[in-house]
């Protein structure tokens, strides 16, 4: 199974050039049953990466373009009265998919942004008093442009905390961009790709992640990281219990991708930046970045 997963990663890397580490983090986020927020400038491959993940992993895909006039019903679905049956029938929205791309999420109003909260946390939506389960696996990939751009509504801390990871793709290096300019259209090539995994196999891998062993010293190291964020004057607020669990799940997923059935401290360190950077706010008293301060914590 891991061999097929590595084949999927290679296929994605063939089309997202020079971003091997970010691709691996995105896969780890999916295996950990989290959700991913990609924050970057327009045109650096955020949407292409989302399409590639869905296509390569054999998952159903829906894209929602977030705009200022988008309504929650445009995402979740709506009940429409049908004259033939003389009853209301629910028509599912694009949220009922295995991979949902919330494109430019910070261009929609806060009310529309919050429509995703129940789906992301509980993997279900409640509409007119009826609860509908979402497909398995369920993975939200949201993209957002920098908040200093015109027409954006910054995500509140409660919504940011729902995302297991936040990462940035950045500009490609010189060699990767040259290959991109000389090669064929990557977006058009995606439609011709064959899935490397099935959705059932991906769910099985997610279950394997939960079985990756965690030692007592590793838990102690993880708690030291969490306690530091809550006690240090360098941070305006500490990591939540959800963030601590997310860091553990992400570390397990990284260990599995490395071919191990147990978590090491370097697995936690590998995912630390993408899991905590959007959850921590520096007060100005620290001379190091939030991640650098946490990486200095001694390993027990």
Secondary structure, DSSP 8 states (H G I E B T S, - for coil): -HHHHHHHHHHHHTTSTT-HHHHHHHHHHHHTT--EEEE--TTSSHHHHHHHHHHHTT--EEEEE--TT--HHHHHEEEEEETTTTEEEEEE-TTSSSEEEEETGGGS-HHHHGGGHHHHHHSEEEETTEEEE--SS-EEEEEE--TTSTT-----HHHHTT-SEEE------HHHHHHHHHS--HHHHHTT---SS-HHHHHHHHHHHHTSB--HHHHHHHHHHHHHHHH-TTBSS---HHHHHHHHHHHHHHHHHTT-SB--HHHHHHHHHHHHTTT--B-S--SS-HHHHHHTS---
